[in-house]
């Protein structure tokens, strides 16, 4: 690890100003950043620390709900209001990593963390995510990789909370030297086709301050499910999150998200089209899940993930309909 | 030498046998003997030190002026090293020494092989400095896949023997002396008993199948490494090792110093599983760096290096054919196995097949396939978990074809009386009888299954070890013995045996181990530690006690043989005046107390010899839609001879099961096909079972009094992990009605098995 200067910021605006300078990294929980620095993937000269800045870990129910970006995953997953009103977000936060990591990891950091692709994570592979010319996973060891959008870089997006926030239609309020702005969560993610070296659209010095989630609509139900090989400390093979609004015996609105299947959390519009207007039933759930994976383009070693995504989504839909 | 009639056997099945005992060695205990301490559940002597962080492991050693060593490793799986330029590294701030491990012209044979090393004043500076070493490689073609490596046109991983160059650090370990080698394929090692062709002719049913297992790395919590300090021409090394004396001897030989001037210490150790014998590259390098820098050097590997270069359990591709008569008697077993241990051999898996079930006609043919991958090392029951997985699957396949209960088939063919009893105990505990009705659950996607497997290990332990016991005038005792404690509880075992023989509470016995200045102790491997050490300790304590008796006899004016010791009291039969409790007796000792040094006696040739037996049962839950497997429960029934400490023995059995679950479901070293590099050299993507994935484990110990040594001790470290993966695979197969033929049992492996079974006419 290269020597660096640690700058504890007093306010988010100060942090934003510092972070806008070249060769500067932002550190909240530091869970992912330190791993990357140790492996030499990131070698910042300055690290701006924000975890201690007060006032940014508040959870207010609203409506709309406002969650400070410095709230830890542990706090979000155990917060009674979040569990009651936004159960999918609580579940996503709860299933991540380990208790120790959840005590340190923040919501903002969880959204901004880099992917777990093993080629990206090892310094000796100069992959596209690091500005190199090759995606080693395309022809290499790709069991855990993407089954959608596999043309440029086939890593999967690592954030579980992003999957839930996409299902809720959340938005991000940010601070930067240019001022404040609001980013709809849909616009937060960057596809590798646009730029494989980044996963989000934040500008230099831009910091997520608050995550805003609209109040649930009457009759809506949200469920998040992840499938992991191990129960202790493992990344999901696939995730599914659905936010269904049922009234008058029919699905009025549906947001269906698949996680860990593509370089960004994937909204399964094919499934949503089948669900909206339909009467909730096991058959509809099966049909929607089938449609959600119909355009998958798995790699040489991960065809099984297509099936897992279908099964997990079908189960998640059935639970949301029950 | 004397002969004594002993009652030997187990659980009510004892028989009398006349056994020849060594001079001055105590007779093995009778099954009716009432122990004061031995066999009970005794907390580790060092448990508190460990959980409070007070225990100083070798990796924790910090010395004044100590430097940090770091090795540079080859990024190429195969290359000729053209040059190594250390000059830029030597000029880096804080760097005190740098050296080449590979010389120009030599080859590297796997990605991760050691090339050069530095020592600097901080570990960060050492890491920076290895980045400044300039190495010119000429990459050559390589092969990391076993099937590819078998092909005649495959790149040659090892040089033909004649071309082997001296100084090549791996030349010495390129195993398989005297075996033929063709391309990358070495062997076969063959074993033949009876006539398998004839055996298959006699059979009514035949099954055959190919079973594939992955490469598993040892992943001990404490990584490999040493702290090395020179004082003049004397070297002291704190090592994380399973064999302090083998570290001493290797360092002495390689560095050309007398063994008498090398001192190795392992006070506490964080696991080894077979990969920590000898000084190894990192130990030798640290000692050389320390000598060059004139300062102590600490060189411990990081987790990535651990995965790449410190050993592993080889992979295997095992073809098995088995025949049996219609009533279930095995008539022939035939195994052909290819395995890769990277640049190392020793990949055979025939142990279980040759030694568990009785069969008159057996043939095993074993080949090592060399690949450009990190070399294998002995790992907890080398060859056995792989072999057991294939053998036990074959037994289940036979049972299915014969229409027999798999357990009944095993009982019919198992020659071990102890294991048949273990099978019966385990079957009862797991509820074997109802296993078929429990397959279906309320959730139609979830199936339950129960499977079983057997373990065999070899009743080992032998001469070499020595121990000294001193009895002080205050009645306390001290035992010194150069064994190291891997974390198994060896320190506590030493104390218990001495305390038992002297009839003392454990607190009155001081134990010193883990130091080559102490009497020679065994290396901890092959499950031989306790059977080697325990009888040695007992003999030393026994002889020291005899010396107390001699002092008393002199005072009482009787012959020492008239003084008996029982329940902590010395007495002379029929003379109420000649009677002293331990403490009063010891008060009669001279100021220096009494001491005895004893050597481990030979194993008794006429004792009740057997292979160590184990049987395990696993219950699993399988999601047939996702292929996910959860192990619900494992019942592990093991013969551990006479148990010294029930608590740590059960703990070892649990550890073996946990490692077996991890091997069955998760662990897998993955090498990138196109670059030959390991892509998961961490504990995130190299998946190891975690707390929430560990099943309920019921460890049941079956004591056996075999009379082979004075304490009836056998080891448990290895057998405990042998049958777990096989039992789990059989449980999964039972649950889904489809055969699992490869490890790890990933979701896709289960889904493929289901598909294969489905295409063959559906799943029951």
Interface residues (C-beta under 8 A of the other chain):
Chain A: X1 X2 X3 X116 X118 X119 X122 X124 X125 X136 X139 X140 X141 X143 X144 X227 X229 X230 X231 X232 X233 X234 X235 X237 X304 X307 X308 X311 X312
Chain B: X75 X124 X127 X128 X625 X626 X627 X628 X665 X666 X670 X672 X673 X674 X675 X677 X679 X680 X681 X684 X685 X687 X689 X690 X691 X692 X693 X746 X747 X748 X751
